[in-house]
Amino acid sequence: MKKVITLMSIIGLLTFTNLNGVMAQDNAAQAAQPATEQVDEQTADSTVAEAPVAEEPETVAPVEESKSFHQVLKEKYIQGGAGWMTPVLLCLIFGMALVIERILYLNMATTNVQKLLEDIEGYVQKGDYNGAKELCRDTRGPVASIFYQGLDRIDEGLDNVEKAVTSYGGVQMARLENNMTWIALFIALAPSFGFLGTVVGMVQAFDNIEVQGDISPTIVAGGMKVALLTTIFGLIVAIILQIFYNYILTKIESLVAQMEDGSITFMDILVKNKK
């Protein structure tokens, strides 16, 4: 009986020892598992950190091309309607052609009157009227032409010389004012064509409203915009021509004043040196 008890004690002791060994192994495995997972997580983090991040493509906003002044002008011309914009354009072309012609003519007509009178006085003091006439013939401008007409009648007396100077002065003044009435006409026509195009455009806009049967802001605004463009261009043309017109008038007034002052001084020279 004692042997059996002793044998059972030994078996129980061995079994308890084995159970302790297995439990120890399980605990060791469980302790090692979090470390392994931690290492795996660190490795994954480093892999993610080392992996290149794909950059999102930047969206570039479309850049609007800036239109040149010529393109904008052409676009507005088409919007205004060629039928009404063309007369306004023709007023500008013909008006500027006449303006350029007048400016060139008046610049060529400008003369140094003081120097011309001094040279004429030198010839008259010597009695060389032919030399004075030759000087006036070679000098451009209306003042020299007036002096030439007076010298050409010096043999007929001072009264006839004065009449010739006065009469030919009126002729030269008329030549200075040549084409000015046409410039004034184009100044008046340009805004008139513009207003006419605006009125016709407004009538067309109301016709569109009648056809649509509704007062739509789009229809009204579009029609009014096109109609008012003709007025804008007409006024711009009139303003441009008016500025040049006033400049030409100022130039003419200056030349007329030179002609009048020069004629008086010319007659004084002839009276003083007439023998």
ZIBEL-V986958 format. One record per pair of residues at least 6 apart in sequence whose ideal C-beta (glycine too) atoms are under 8 Angstrom apart, sorted by the first residue. I is the first residue (numbers start at 0). J is the second residue. Records with the same first field share a line. If there is no record, write none. Layout:
I = J ; J
This chain:
66 = 74
75 = 228 ; 232
76 = 84 ; 88 ; 232
78 = 224 ; 225 ; 228
79 = 196 ; 225 ; 228 ; 229 ; 232
80 = 196 ; 200 ; 225 ; 228 ; 229
82 = 196
83 = 192 ; 193 ; 195 ; 196 ; 199 ; 200 ; 229
84 = 196 ; 228 ; 229 ; 232
86 = 188 ; 192
87 = 189 ; 192 ; 193 ; 196 ; 229 ; 232 ; 233 ; 236
88 = 232 ; 236
90 = 185 ; 188 ; 189 ; 192 ; 233 ; 236 ; 240
91 = 185 ; 189 ; 236 ; 239 ; 240
93 = 181 ; 185
94 = 181 ; 182 ; 185 ; 186 ; 189 ; 236 ; 240
95 = 239 ; 240 ; 243
97 = 178 ; 181 ; 182 ; 185
98 = 182 ; 240 ; 243 ; 244 ; 247
100 = 178
101 = 177 ; 178 ; 179 ; 182 ; 247
102 = 243 ; 246 ; 247 ; 250
104 = 175 ; 177
105 = 175 ; 247 ; 250 ; 251 ; 254
107 = 139 ; 140
108 = 139 ; 140 ; 141 ; 175 ; 254
109 = 140 ; 254
110 = 138 ; 139 ; 140 ; 142 ; 143 ; 257
112 = 142 ; 257 ; 260 ; 261
115 = 134 ; 135 ; 138 ; 142 ; 143 ; 146 ; 261
116 = 261 ; 264 ; 265 ; 268
118 = 131 ; 134
119 = 131 ; 134 ; 135 ; 146 ; 150 ; 265 ; 268
120 = 268 ; 272
122 = 128 ; 130 ; 131 ; 134
123 = 131 ; 268 ; 269 ; 272
124 = 272
126 = 274
128 = 150 ; 153
131 = 146 ; 150
132 = 147 ; 150 ; 151
135 = 143 ; 144 ; 146 ; 147 ; 150
136 = 143 ; 147
141 = 171 ; 172 ; 174 ; 175 ; 254 ; 258
142 = 254 ; 257 ; 258 ; 261
144 = 167 ; 171
145 = 164 ; 167 ; 168 ; 171 ; 258 ; 261 ; 262 ; 265
146 = 164 ; 261 ; 265
148 = 163 ; 164 ; 167
149 = 160 ; 161 ; 163 ; 164 ; 265 ; 266 ; 269
150 = 160
151 = 163
152 = 159 ; 160 ; 163
153 = 160 ; 269
157 = 266 ; 269 ; 270 ; 273
160 = 266 ; 269
161 = 266
164 = 262 ; 265 ; 266
165 = 262
168 = 258 ; 259 ; 262
171 = 258
172 = 255 ; 258
175 = 251 ; 254 ; 255
176 = 251
179 = 244 ; 247 ; 248 ; 251
182 = 240 ; 243 ; 244 ; 247
183 = 244
185 = 236 ; 240
186 = 237 ; 240 ; 241 ; 244
187 = 237
189 = 233 ; 234 ; 236 ; 237 ; 240
190 = 230 ; 233 ; 234 ; 236 ; 237
191 = 233
192 = 229 ; 233
193 = 229 ; 230 ; 231 ; 232 ; 233 ; 234
194 = 229 ; 230 ; 233
195 = 229
196 = 226 ; 229 ; 230 ; 233
197 = 226 ; 227 ; 229 ; 230
198 = 226
199 = 226
200 = 222 ; 223 ; 225 ; 226 ; 227 ; 229
201 = 222 ; 223 ; 226
203 = 222 ; 226
204 = 218 ; 219 ; 221 ; 222 ; 223 ; 226
205 = 222
207 = 218 ; 222
208 = 214 ; 215 ; 218 ; 219
211 = 218
